[in-house]
Structure formats: C-alpha cells, structure tokens
Amino acid sequence: MRRKEKEIKDTKEIEKILEEASVCRLAMVDGDKPYIVPMNFGYRDGILFFHSAKQGRKIDLIKKNPNVCFEVDQLIRFKKAKMACEWGLEYKSVIGSGRALLLDNIEEKIKGLHIIMSQYSQRTFEYPDEMLEKTLVIKIVIDRITGKQS
C-alpha cells in the first residue's frame, strides 16, 4: 500500500468491516479482462461465502480460473469543501484475494447459506430441497487481505 498512514493493520478491525458490510464485490478474470459483480455474502473465520445459480458467466469464469479478488467498503461520510479538489470521502475498505471453491454438497451448501444469512439476520433459516438443488455456494478461503481508511 502506497499510503502507509491509511493502512488498517489491526486484523480485528478488518474483520469488523467484513462482518458489518452488506455487499462484497467479487472480481474474476475473463480472458485478459476483469469481470466484477456485487454480491450478498457471508464472512466467518477468514472465509467468504456467496450463493449463486449453478450456471452463468461468474461460474464459468471461476471454473476456468478460481483465483479471485474481492472488495468491501463502508462509506462514513462525504467531506464537502468550497473547492472541488478539496472534496473527499471518509471510508474504510478491505481488499483481498483467494481461491474460489464451488460447493455442491448439500451439507456444505447449508453451512455456507447459514453463514450468508447470519451476515444479515439473527434468525435461523431452513432451505427447501428444490432450492438447494438449484443453488451453488462459492467458498473463498482468503489468502491475502488489506484494509484502508481515509
């Protein structure tokens, strides 16, 4: 990170940002071009979980190259000023990378879906068999992560 004074080094603070975020942007490689999608997600113990249909561009790309990057952020406030160049943004963000695994085993899917739902709700949910059959869970074990604040 170029601006070391903005780096978040405390792993607990980085985890807090991940635990409080509601959207994670997942980036993949499509040939020689990036492809990014905003997704609902769940985070627990260094692992991200996403749910998806079993088919589509995202799944095709992960099958070709499971190396992914992700980003979450928290907007704190806009800093307004008289001059345009003095405007700014207070935020916290986390960027990381990992390897995506496609989970199709029912028990693994249910565990991942529970973690995703716990990101947004304290309730416990059940998942109908017909929906579980149509759903794929993406698991990303994080291998690199950085936090930044401004």
Backbone bond lengths (Angstrom), bond angles and torsions (degrees), N, CA, C in turn:
res aa  C-N    CA-C-N  psi(-1)  N-CA   C-N-CA  omega(-1)  CA-C   N-CA-C  phi
1 M - - - 1.451 - - 1.529 108.14 -
2 R 1.307 115.78 128.67 1.459 120.92 -176.66 1.528 112.11 -67.60
3 R 1.320 117.81 -44.44 1.470 121.94 -177.59 1.519 109.20 -96.07
4 K 1.311 116.28 83.69 1.468 122.21 -175.00 1.526 112.61 -58.84
5 E 1.328 117.78 -29.17 1.467 120.31 -179.23 1.530 111.85 -69.02
6 K 1.321 117.38 -15.92 1.470 121.06 179.21 1.530 112.72 -97.78
7 E 1.310 116.87 -5.49 1.462 120.69 -177.50 1.527 111.07 -71.16
8 I 1.323 115.69 136.13 1.466 121.77 172.13 1.518 106.18 -93.96
9 K 1.319 116.07 114.38 1.464 120.51 -177.12 1.525 112.78 -98.68
10 D 1.324 116.34 -20.89 1.462 121.55 -177.67 1.536 109.57 -73.59
11 T 1.328 116.85 113.50 1.471 120.41 -178.10 1.524 111.98 -62.65
12 K 1.319 117.66 -30.52 1.475 120.09 177.91 1.531 110.42 -65.96
13 E 1.320 117.09 -38.29 1.462 119.97 177.95 1.530 110.99 -68.75
14 I 1.320 117.05 -39.28 1.468 120.67 176.10 1.528 109.85 -61.81
15 E 1.324 116.94 -44.25 1.473 120.27 178.16 1.522 111.17 -63.13
16 K 1.323 117.80 -38.34 1.466 121.35 179.25 1.533 110.39 -61.91
17 I 1.326 116.97 -41.60 1.467 120.55 177.61 1.528 109.76 -60.93
18 L 1.333 116.97 -45.44 1.470 120.92 178.48 1.524 111.46 -63.02
19 E 1.322 117.01 -40.62 1.468 120.87 -177.61 1.518 112.36 -70.37
20 E 1.328 117.86 -27.70 1.461 121.21 -176.82 1.527 113.44 -95.24
21 A 1.312 117.74 -12.86 1.471 120.79 -177.87 1.524 110.85 -72.20
22 S 1.325 115.73 152.34 1.464 119.25 177.86 1.527 112.73 -111.69
23 V 1.325 117.42 -15.57 1.462 121.42 179.43 1.521 108.85 -132.85
24 C 1.312 115.58 137.00 1.461 121.94 174.62 1.524 107.08 -122.78
25 R 1.306 116.43 130.93 1.458 120.95 176.88 1.518 107.97 -93.25
26 L 1.313 115.62 122.06 1.460 122.25 -176.61 1.526 108.44 -107.12
27 A 1.335 116.00 123.04 1.464 121.39 -177.45 1.519 110.34 -110.89
28 M 1.331 114.23 136.66 1.458 122.39 179.35 1.521 108.87 -128.69
29 V 1.318 116.17 175.19 1.462 121.52 178.92 1.526 108.54 -107.85
30 D 1.332 115.72 128.34 1.462 122.04 176.68 1.527 107.29 -118.47
31 G 1.334 115.85 90.92 1.463 120.36 -174.22 1.514 109.20 68.05
32 D 1.336 116.20 -113.99 1.460 119.85 177.38 1.527 111.77 -109.48
33 K 1.337 116.50 17.94 1.460 121.06 -178.37 1.531 110.93 -124.24
34 P 1.339 116.70 148.99 1.463 119.28 175.60 1.528 110.68 -79.20
35 Y 1.313 115.59 154.42 1.465 123.08 175.00 1.523 106.05 -138.91
36 I 1.329 117.02 126.37 1.460 120.65 -175.42 1.523 109.94 -130.56
37 V 1.336 115.96 141.57 1.463 121.26 178.30 1.532 109.47 -134.91
38 P 1.344 116.77 136.86 1.461 119.66 172.56 1.523 108.73 -79.91
39 M 1.333 116.69 135.94 1.464 119.63 -175.53 1.520 111.63 -141.44
40 N 1.337 115.09 151.16 1.456 120.49 164.78 1.513 106.32 -70.29
41 F 1.320 117.25 151.45 1.458 119.33 -175.43 1.519 110.10 -157.15
42 G 1.305 115.01 172.08 1.454 122.21 171.32 1.511 108.80 -133.75
43 Y 1.321 116.08 147.65 1.465 120.82 179.60 1.523 109.54 -128.21
44 R 1.322 115.24 135.24 1.462 120.36 173.12 1.525 109.32 -159.05
45 D 1.332 115.37 129.45 1.471 122.65 170.80 1.529 114.04 50.57
46 G 1.317 117.03 48.53 1.455 120.49 175.98 1.516 115.06 78.38
47 I 1.329 116.73 13.90 1.468 121.07 -178.12 1.527 109.38 -130.48
48 L 1.330 116.02 135.78 1.458 122.68 174.02 1.523 109.07 -103.67
49 F 1.326 115.63 144.11 1.462 121.91 176.29 1.527 108.62 -127.15
50 F 1.328 116.38 138.57 1.458 124.06 176.67 1.524 107.61 -133.18
51 H 1.332 117.19 152.82 1.465 119.01 173.28 1.517 108.83 -112.40
52 S 1.314 114.88 153.64 1.459 120.00 -174.43 1.521 109.81 -157.98
53 A 1.320 114.33 161.52 1.460 118.86 165.87 1.526 106.97 -67.98
54 K 1.320 116.30 162.76 1.469 120.10 -177.59 1.521 113.23 -76.80
55 Q 1.321 116.78 -12.64 1.461 120.10 -177.16 1.514 109.40 -131.63
56 G 1.307 115.28 157.76 1.457 121.05 177.10 1.516 110.99 138.38
57 R 1.304 114.33 173.92 1.463 120.63 -175.95 1.528 112.24 -58.39
58 K 1.322 116.72 -45.92 1.465 121.50 -178.75 1.526 111.07 -57.76
59 I 1.311 116.78 -46.58 1.468 121.11 -178.86 1.525 110.26 -66.99
60 D 1.321 117.35 -41.83 1.471 120.54 177.35 1.525 110.96 -58.53
61 L 1.332 116.65 -43.01 1.468 120.44 -178.54 1.522 111.86 -67.84
62 I 1.333 116.85 -40.53 1.471 119.98 178.57 1.526 110.35 -64.00
63 K 1.328 116.88 -38.87 1.472 119.80 178.18 1.529 111.20 -63.24
64 K 1.329 117.22 -36.89 1.468 121.09 179.35 1.526 112.04 -74.21
65 N 1.336 115.62 -39.57 1.464 120.85 -177.38 1.525 108.31 -149.73
66 P 1.325 118.69 102.99 1.458 121.69 -175.52 1.532 114.87 -77.36
67 N 1.329 118.04 -1.41 1.466 120.39 178.28 1.522 109.34 -76.84
68 V 1.332 116.16 122.74 1.458 121.71 -175.02 1.524 110.33 -130.87
69 C 1.314 114.37 164.77 1.457 123.14 174.33 1.527 106.45 -127.99
70 F 1.331 116.85 152.72 1.459 119.91 179.25 1.522 109.83 -140.60
71 E 1.350 115.07 160.21 1.460 121.31 177.98 1.513 109.14 -147.51
72 V 1.335 115.96 137.01 1.465 122.96 169.33 1.522 107.05 -130.72
73 D 1.332 115.93 154.23 1.461 118.23 177.79 1.516 111.05 -148.78
74 Q 1.319 113.51 161.00 1.461 122.54 174.57 1.521 107.19 -126.80
75 L 1.307 116.41 116.05 1.458 120.90 174.07 1.525 107.64 -79.69
76 I 1.303 116.73 124.42 1.461 120.36 179.07 1.521 109.54 -94.91
77 R 1.334 116.84 -54.39 1.470 119.35 175.46 1.524 109.99 -170.86
78 F 1.342 114.34 155.69 1.457 120.83 170.68 1.516 108.19 -81.93
79 K 1.315 116.37 141.34 1.463 121.71 174.34 1.526 106.74 -106.43
80 K 1.337 115.97 109.55 1.461 121.23 -178.75 1.524 109.71 -91.41
81 A 1.310 115.02 153.05 1.457 120.89 179.45 1.525 108.92 -150.73
82 K 1.337 116.06 172.21 1.464 120.43 178.99 1.523 111.56 -70.46
83 M 1.332 116.16 -37.55 1.463 120.47 -179.00 1.528 110.01 -101.48
84 A 1.322 116.10 142.29 1.469 120.83 -178.13 1.526 112.20 -57.78
85 C 1.314 117.32 -40.54 1.472 120.72 -176.75 1.524 113.27 -69.63
86 E 1.326 117.21 -11.15 1.464 120.66 179.33 1.530 112.32 -97.18
87 W 1.328 116.85 -5.47 1.459 119.81 176.13 1.521 108.16 -65.86
88 G 1.303 115.96 155.37 1.457 118.87 179.00 1.514 111.01 -159.60
89 L 1.289 114.03 -171.31 1.453 121.33 -176.40 1.517 108.29 -143.52
90 E 1.309 116.21 131.89 1.456 119.83 170.61 1.519 106.58 -97.44
91 Y 1.316 116.57 126.73 1.459 120.99 -176.22 1.519 109.60 -155.40
92 K 1.311 113.80 168.47 1.459 122.79 168.14 1.520 105.87 -131.35
93 S 1.319 116.58 139.49 1.461 119.27 179.15 1.519 110.46 -142.38
94 V 1.315 114.06 157.11 1.461 121.91 176.98 1.522 107.19 -131.81
95 I 1.320 115.71 131.02 1.462 121.88 175.29 1.517 107.28 -126.94
96 G 1.312 116.00 137.92 1.457 119.40 179.45 1.509 111.61 -154.54
97 S 1.306 114.44 179.92 1.460 120.12 178.24 1.515 109.57 -141.24
98 G 1.305 114.78 165.84 1.454 121.06 179.02 1.511 109.97 -176.88
99 R 1.296 114.28 -170.80 1.464 121.53 -179.16 1.526 107.73 -115.62
100 A 1.319 116.36 127.44 1.462 121.87 -177.68 1.523 110.69 -85.65
101 L 1.312 115.03 132.35 1.463 122.59 173.84 1.520 107.39 -115.69
102 L 1.323 117.04 136.31 1.460 121.88 178.59 1.522 108.22 -96.38
103 L 1.339 115.81 114.55 1.464 121.01 -177.50 1.519 109.62 -94.02
104 D 1.317 116.29 122.98 1.457 120.08 178.58 1.526 111.16 -119.85
105 N 1.323 117.54 -7.30 1.456 122.60 176.68 1.535 108.96 -71.34
106 I 1.326 117.11 132.15 1.470 122.06 -174.77 1.528 112.00 -55.99
107 E 1.325 118.34 -48.47 1.464 121.03 -177.73 1.525 111.27 -63.14
108 E 1.338 116.93 -41.78 1.467 120.45 178.59 1.529 110.69 -65.89
109 K 1.339 116.36 -38.74 1.461 120.19 178.48 1.521 110.79 -62.97
110 I 1.329 116.61 -45.51 1.464 120.36 -179.11 1.525 110.19 -61.37
111 K 1.323 117.57 -44.12 1.470 120.79 178.07 1.531 110.21 -59.18
112 G 1.332 117.01 -46.49 1.464 120.92 178.78 1.518 112.51 -63.11
113 L 1.327 117.14 -41.86 1.465 120.83 178.75 1.522 111.51 -65.02
114 H 1.333 117.67 -37.87 1.470 120.73 175.63 1.529 110.43 -60.36
115 I 1.328 116.72 -42.81 1.469 120.53 -179.91 1.530 110.30 -66.49
116 I 1.326 117.28 -41.05 1.468 120.38 176.96 1.525 110.14 -60.90
117 M 1.313 117.33 -48.93 1.462 120.24 -177.51 1.523 112.15 -66.18
118 S 1.337 117.34 -31.60 1.469 119.44 179.11 1.530 111.49 -70.35
119 Q 1.321 117.78 -15.17 1.469 121.71 174.78 1.533 110.07 -67.19
120 Y 1.346 116.61 -27.43 1.454 121.77 -172.05 1.525 114.26 -118.10
121 S 1.321 117.88 -15.48 1.461 120.48 -173.05 1.524 110.29 -152.05
122 Q 1.313 115.43 150.70 1.464 121.08 175.32 1.530 111.39 -89.52
123 R 1.332 116.76 -6.01 1.466 120.89 -179.10 1.518 111.38 -71.61
124 T 1.315 115.21 158.86 1.460 122.05 171.69 1.525 107.11 -102.32
125 F 1.314 116.55 136.34 1.456 121.14 -175.78 1.519 110.90 -119.11
126 E 1.329 114.68 155.94 1.459 121.62 169.97 1.521 106.83 -114.52
127 Y 1.316 115.56 152.59 1.457 121.11 -174.93 1.525 108.60 -122.81
128 P 1.341 117.52 120.26 1.465 120.28 -179.53 1.531 111.09 -60.52
129 D 1.327 115.75 142.43 1.467 121.10 -178.78 1.525 112.58 -53.48
130 E 1.342 116.91 -41.39 1.465 119.02 -177.75 1.538 111.60 -65.53
131 M 1.330 117.38 -31.30 1.466 120.03 176.61 1.528 110.97 -75.59
132 L 1.316 116.47 -38.38 1.470 119.91 177.47 1.525 111.10 -61.38
133 E 1.323 116.16 -36.43 1.467 120.00 179.11 1.526 111.93 -65.12
134 K 1.344 116.58 -32.34 1.461 121.39 -177.46 1.531 113.02 -87.46
135 T 1.322 116.35 -10.65 1.462 121.26 -171.43 1.520 111.84 -103.50
136 L 1.309 114.51 141.80 1.456 122.16 172.96 1.524 106.53 -116.68
137 V 1.304 118.08 141.60 1.460 121.71 175.56 1.524 107.86 -111.22
138 I 1.308 114.64 132.32 1.466 121.81 178.25 1.521 107.44 -101.19
139 K 1.318 116.07 127.58 1.463 122.38 179.79 1.522 107.99 -115.57
140 I 1.324 115.86 128.46 1.465 120.24 178.77 1.518 108.89 -122.95
141 V 1.320 115.69 114.22 1.459 120.97 173.32 1.529 105.87 -84.62
142 I 1.320 115.94 117.77 1.463 121.43 -175.27 1.524 109.61 -71.96
143 D 1.343 116.10 128.92 1.466 119.33 177.60 1.528 112.83 -112.36
144 R 1.323 116.76 -14.33 1.464 121.11 177.44 1.516 107.62 -150.12
145 I 1.347 116.50 137.44 1.457 119.56 -178.19 1.523 109.62 -151.72
146 T 1.339 115.48 140.85 1.459 120.87 174.88 1.517 108.60 -136.77
147 G 1.313 115.78 151.80 1.452 121.95 175.71 1.515 109.88 -122.30
148 K 1.335 115.23 148.94 1.464 120.25 -179.56 1.517 108.73 -142.80
149 Q 1.327 115.73 146.17 1.460 120.42 174.95 1.518 109.25 -137.88
150 S 1.311 114.94 151.83 1.453 120.09 178.12 1.513 108.45 -145.24
